[in-house]
């Protein structure tokens, strides 16, 4: 008999994540605390070398921003792979699935912050302050050398304050962080098209629905009905914008979600199948192997969890 499942898919807070993958954090010991869930900032060149192996798909409880001053950084976010260089920021929004390989050589900053820390005593939500933290668009913000120089100064001040005082003066940290995010927001907004095409609008709405309904809705026709379009029209729009059919998006999303669960839980294959809305564990295993190239159990063994 299958054991009851938790009501929500688990996510990592920094403490658990770093203990799992950073066996010798050394100078980053301060991150192994509950306070690090609210906010931390470290030089990227101190953090990256401490990950000795690839990180399987995972999900975080807060936002992270990687900003580079030299070199390059690669990361998979959702279904897509991204590479950034100097004067570019890569945003991993809270709740997004991400993974990366070790070995990138770079300098810069990794800044991690929770919505609650960002908002502080303000009544407004982060979605009204900074839509790029909750948008479905690209996570890469290219600042250029001039604006990038301003961002680097703010990040340097954030790092110095955090290294000296940790979270003793949160209002000061928040002020610097807000300045940085306003710079990112302005550049991000300027890079967006003034108006989206009808196909792009429908595709974005489909992606948002898929993210919120994946565990219960697997049929293209159901998504088309919720979007008030025909199945054929939805398929045409999504394929023209992304190069993939809605059905492929659904299958890829199911497999990606399953990878997170196989990595972040000790649930059985049947329990993972149920968590992504598939009662037939055998069919789930076949679908997983079709897209991942290995069975769910082989994937778990590959990442060292069994």
Beta strands, then each sheet from edge to edge (+ up, - down):
strand 1: 39-43
strand 2: 55-59
strand 3: 63-71
strand 4: 73-77
strand 5: 80-84
strand 6: 88-92
strand 7: 97-100
strand 8: 106-113
strand 9: 140-142
sheet 1: 1+ 8- 3+ 6- 9+
sheet 2: 2+ 7- 4+ 5-
end
